[in-house]
Amino acid sequence: MASNIISSVETLEAFPEIGRIVPEYDNPQTREITYRNYRNVY
């Protein structure tokens, strides 16, 4: 499972805007990607 999370985060290097904008922050540059129940905010 950890390798899948790391893999999803590594995808951001090529596609930094792939994640959705975090709704509770008022900043369109703050995004998140999720893997199962894990949320990675960047």
Backbone torsions as a table, in degrees:
resi	resn	phi	psi	omega
1	MET	NA	-40.2	179.9
2	ALA	-61.3	-39.0	179.9
3	SER	-66.5	-31.7	176.5
4	ASN	-68.8	-38.8	177.2
5	ILE	-65.0	-46.1	179.4
6	ILE	-61.5	-41.3	179.2
7	SER	-62.0	-41.5	179.5
8	SER	-66.4	-36.0	177.9
9	VAL	-70.6	-37.7	179.3
10	GLU	-64.9	-25.7	177.1
11	THR	-61.9	-25.8	-178.6
12	LEU	-64.4	-24.0	178.9
13	GLU	-60.7	-41.2	-179.8
14	ALA	-87.7	-31.8	-176.1
15	PHE	-130.9	74.9	-174.2
16	PRO	-65.6	-18.9	-178.9
17	GLU	-103.6	21.1	-177.3
18	ILE	-71.4	-27.7	-177.4
19	GLY	-79.0	166.7	178.5
20	ARG	-87.9	155.5	177.8
21	ILE	-69.6	134.9	-178.4
22	VAL	-71.2	119.9	-173.3
23	PRO	-66.2	-31.8	-175.9
24	GLU	-82.8	-6.6	174.4
25	TYR	-105.4	143.2	-179.9
26	ASP	-97.2	54.9	-177.7
27	ASN	-145.2	112.6	-178.3
28	PRO	-67.6	-10.3	177.9
29	GLN	-89.5	-8.3	176.8
30	THR	-93.5	117.3	-174.9
31	ARG	-126.4	171.9	178.9
32	GLU	-145.3	150.6	168.3
33	ILE	-128.0	149.8	-178.6
34	THR	-125.0	151.1	171.4
35	TYR	-137.3	113.9	-173.0
36	ARG	52.3	-118.7	-178.5
37	ASN	-96.0	9.2	-177.1
38	TYR	-102.2	130.9	-176.4
39	ARG	-114.5	125.2	178.0
40	ASN	-112.7	112.4	-178.5
41	VAL	-99.2	134.0	178.8
42	TYR	-142.3	NA	NA
